[in-house]
Amino acid sequence: MARQTADVAIIGGGVHGCSVAWHLAKEGLKVVLFERDYLSSGGSGRSAAGIRQQFGTEVNCRLALYNLEKFPVLQEELEYEADLEYDPSGYLWIAYSESQLEQLRKNVALQNSLGINSKILTPEEIKEVAPGLNTEGMLGASWNEKDGHINPHTLTFAYADAAKRLGAVIQTQTLVTGIEVKENKVTGIKTTKGDWDVGSIVCAAGPWSVEVAKWVGLDVPIVPERHQILITEPIERMKHPMTLCLDDGSYFKQCPNGTFMLGWGNPNEKKDTVRQWTGPYDITPDQQAIVGATPVEGFYLDCGWSGHGLQFAPSIGRIMSEIVMGKEPFIDVSVFRFTRFEEGELFFEPACI
């Protein structure tokens, strides 16, 4: 089989891989994306699909501001016919302990300083935004009415279809089997449907990025953590935002179709597999993403999102395309660099479930 060529190969057909493909194709690059199963078959399609600005680090807040600017207009921008189900029904972080409430206060102060209109609610005020919630034992919460929900599948497909219209090649049911490196520079990629000569590779394979990175001699500090979600039968829509609890890591919301989605991840569960029906988080030591270049020329990482990655598809798709093209990212994400682990400069996100 004759070898084909591309400027950039992307490994992973989740929302980040598809967003990167679209952004690069928009710049006129020849892009090929490989997904071993179907698009959104991994963590993206199993996401609770919450979108928020309520983070506790400046970089995530700035990225989130951009994301929330994009979501309301993204369906039109990507020319996608199906509904992305963008639903700004609000996001409520509740606290049952003084320590968690104090962290929420710190988060909100940071958010407000960056122009994000979050606020702290009393238990009485919580009842106003979520009348059906039992507030017994709650000390307070943080709230942002512009946060909410988006459909993870249609969001992924919208980016993929838009990328294909611009000439990107998207190969599903295609397993990547290896990466070719010469003199510490990426030169090619091997797949079950043929090999390609490529100038760069973006690995957006979630927890499977660990195995991919080993092909180029890199040790990526990610462990998979299984998270489970329960979906109810649909009922009439009620006034109920996405609700999270910092104390036990649980979360639930009503989706636009009326179903309730309830989720929780057991931090004590053995982290020894990613082959199961539930959705795997790709957890880094500081629960922050790995974004950007690596010591191997032409090999880039976009992974380790630790459960909050889907909502960053607009901002990180743009930033990864800028990094691959040698441009200055429109938001500085150097704190997410791969080398921070070896440098001992971990960067923790306090608003992460």
N, C-alpha and C positions, 0 to 999 in steps of 0.2 A: 504494500500500500504506500503510495507516494506521500511524502511528508507535506503538511500544509504549514502556513506561516501566519503569525499574528503579532501585533505590537505587544499586546497584553493578554495573558491568560488569567482567568479568575477561577479559583477552586471553591465551589460552594454556591448552591442555588437558593440560598435564603434571601431575605430582604436586603441585607447588606451587599451580598454579591451582585444582586440584580441592580441595586442602586449605583454601585461602583461602575457596573457595565454601562448603564445609561449615561452617567456623567462622562465617562471616557469616550463613548461613542459620539456624544455631543461635541466633543473636541476634535472629532475627525480621526480618532485612532481606530485601528482594526482590532476588534476585541472578540475573544472567544471565552465562553463560560462553560464549565463542566460541573454537572450535578449527577451524583451516582444514582439518585432515585428520581423523584419528581420535584419541581420547584415548591418550596416551602415545606418540604417533607421533614425537616429537622426542627430545630428550636423555634424558628420563625413561625411555622404553622401551629405549633403547640403553645404559643405565647398567650398570656392573658391579655395582651394587646392594650395595656394602659399607656397613655401618653401624658407626660407631666413636665412641669417646670420646677417642681419642688425637690431640689437637690441641695446637698450641703457643701459642695465645692464649687468654686467660681467657674472653672472650665465647663463642668457639666451644666451649670445654670446658663452659661452663654450659648452652649450648643443647643440646649433645650429651647431657649428663646427663638433660635432660628427654626428649629423643628416645628414649633407651634405657629410660626408665621407661614410655614409651608403647607402644613396639613390641610387648612381650609381651601387652598387653591390647587392642590396637587392633582386632583382628578382631572381638572381642566388642563393643567400644564402637561400632564402625561397623555392627554387625549384618550382616556380610558372610559369605556361605556358603562361598565358595572359600577355599582356604588361602593366607594371606599368606606362607607359607614362612619365617617368622621362625626363624632358625637361629643361635644364639649359639655358633658354632664357633671363635671367637677371631680375633684380628687380630695379625699379626706384621709389624713393620717391621724390616727387616734393614739392616745397614750394613757396607760393605766398606772404609770410610775412617775415620780417627780424627775428622775434622771432622764427618762425619755421625753417628758414634756420640756425639760430644759434644752435638750438637743433640738427639739422642734423649734423652740424660740430662737436658738442660734441660727438654724437653717432659714427661718423666715426673715430674720434680720439681714442675712446675706442676700437672700432673694430680693428683698425690698431695695437694698442698696444698688442692685443691678437692674431695677425697673420691673421686677416681677411682683404682681399685686397679690401675693399670698398673705394670709393673716392667721392669727391664733384665735381659736374659738373656745368659749366656755362650754360645759356640758349642755347648758340651756340653748346656746347658739347652735350646737351640733344638731339638736332636735329640729331646728328650723331648716337646715339643709338636707337632713336625712330623717324625716318624721318617723319612719318605721324602725329606727335603730334603738336598741335597748342601751341606754347610756349609763346604766348602773355601774359604778366603779370607775368610770372614765374621769380623768382629771382635766382633759382638754384635747385639742386637736389642732392641726394646721390644715388650711383649706385654700384651694384655688379653684374658682368657678370656671376657668378656661381650660383646665386639664380635662382629660376624658378618655375616649375609646376610639380605636380604628380597627378595621378588619385586617388581620395579618395576612390572610391569603390574597385578597384582592389588592392589597398594597404591594405585595411581592410580584404578583402577575402584572400589575400596572407598570412597574419599573421594567420588568422583563420584556413585555410587549413593546414598550416605547424604545427600549434598547435595540430590539430586533428591527424595528422600522428604520433605525439609523444605521443598520448594517451589521450589528453585533450578531455573532453566531452563538446560539445557546443549545448545548448538547446535554439533554437529560438521559437517564439510564446509561450514563457513561462514567466508568470508574477511572480515576486517575491512579496510575500504578507507579509513577516515579517522576523525578525531576532531574534533568541533565544540567550539570554544573561544570564549567571549565574555568580554571584559574580564579576560583571564588566568584564566578559570575554565572547567573542563570542563562542557559542557552536553549533549553527545550523542555518539553513536558510529554510524558508518556501516558497513554490512555488505552482502554480496551477497544476503542474505535479508531485507533491511529495515533501517530506521534506528530507533534507540532514543533516547529522552530519559533521561539518567542523571545522578545526582548525583556519582558518583565512578567512576574507572577504575583498576583494578589491572593493570599490565602485567607478566605473568609468561611472557614469550615467549622466554626464553633469548637466543641471539644475535640473533634477529629483533627484540628490544627496541630495537635501534639505530634501525631504520627506523620503528617505531611512535613512538618518542620524537621523531623529527624532525617528526611531524605537529603536535606542540605546541611546536616550536621549541627542543627540548633536544638537546644533543650528548652521547650516552652513550658513554663510553670503553670499549667492549667490542670485542674481535676474536674471530672464531671460530677454533678450533683443532681439527682433525680427530683423533679418537682411534679406533683400530681394536681390535676384540676378536675372538678366535678361540675357537670352541666345539668341543670334542672330542665323540666318541661317549661315552655314559655307561659307566662302569665301576663296580665295587663300591665303596661308600663306604669311605673310609679316613680315618685321623686326619690331617686336613690343614686348617689354618686359611687365611683370607685372608692372602696374603703380598705385601708391597710392598718395593721397594728404592728408597731415597732417592737412591742414586747414579746410577741410569739411568732411573728413572721407570716401571719395569715392575711388573706386578702379576698375580697369578693365584690361583685358588681352586677348590675343588670345590663345585659347587652341590648342593642337596638331592637332585636327580634323578640324581646321579652324574656329570654332565658336568663337564669342567674348562673354566674360562674364563680365557683369557690375554689381557692387554691391554698396550698401550703407545701413547704419543703422541709423535710426532716434533716437538720444539719448533722445529726448523728448517724445517718444511714451510711453504709459502706460505699465508698466511692471507687468501685472497682470495675464498672462497666458502663458503656453507653448504648448497649443493645437491649432496649426494652421499649415498651409502648408509650411510656410517659416521656415528657420533654426534658432533655438534659440542659442544665445550666453549665456554662463553661467558666468555672470559678478560678480567679487568680488569687495570689496571696493577699492582695490589698483590695480585692473586689472591684478593681478598675480594669478597663480595657487595655489591650495592647494594640497600638495603632502606629503604623508608619514603617520606615525602613528597618533593615536588620544588617548584621555584619556581612551577609551575603549579598553582593550587588545584584539588584534587580529582583530581590525577593522581599515582599512586603506582607505585613500581618494586619489583619482587621479581625480580632477575635478577643476572647476573654471578657465578654461584656457582663458576665456574672448576673444575668437575669434581667437587665434593663436595656438590652441592645436594640430591640425592634424600633423603638421610638426615635433612635438616633440615625435611622437610615437616611433622612434628607441631609443632615449636616455632615455625617461621616462619608457618605457617598461622594459628596462634593470635595471634602478634604482629602480623601484617598486619591481622587483623580488629580488633585493639585500636587500632592506629594509625588505620585508616579511620574507626572510631567515635569517635575523639578521646579514647581512654583512654590511660593510662600503660601501656606494654608491661611485661609481667611480668618480662622481662629487658631490660636497657638495650642496645639495638643502635644507639645513636647513632653509633658508630664506622663503621657501614655507610652513613652518610648519603651522598646523591648529591653534595652540595656539597664533600665532602672533597678531590676531585680539583682543583677550582679553588682551594681553600684550601691546597693543598700538604700535606695531612695524610694521606698514604698509610699504610696499616695492614697490614703483611705477615703472612701466615700461613706459618710455617716448615714445617708438616706438611701439605703440599699436593702431590699428584701429578696 
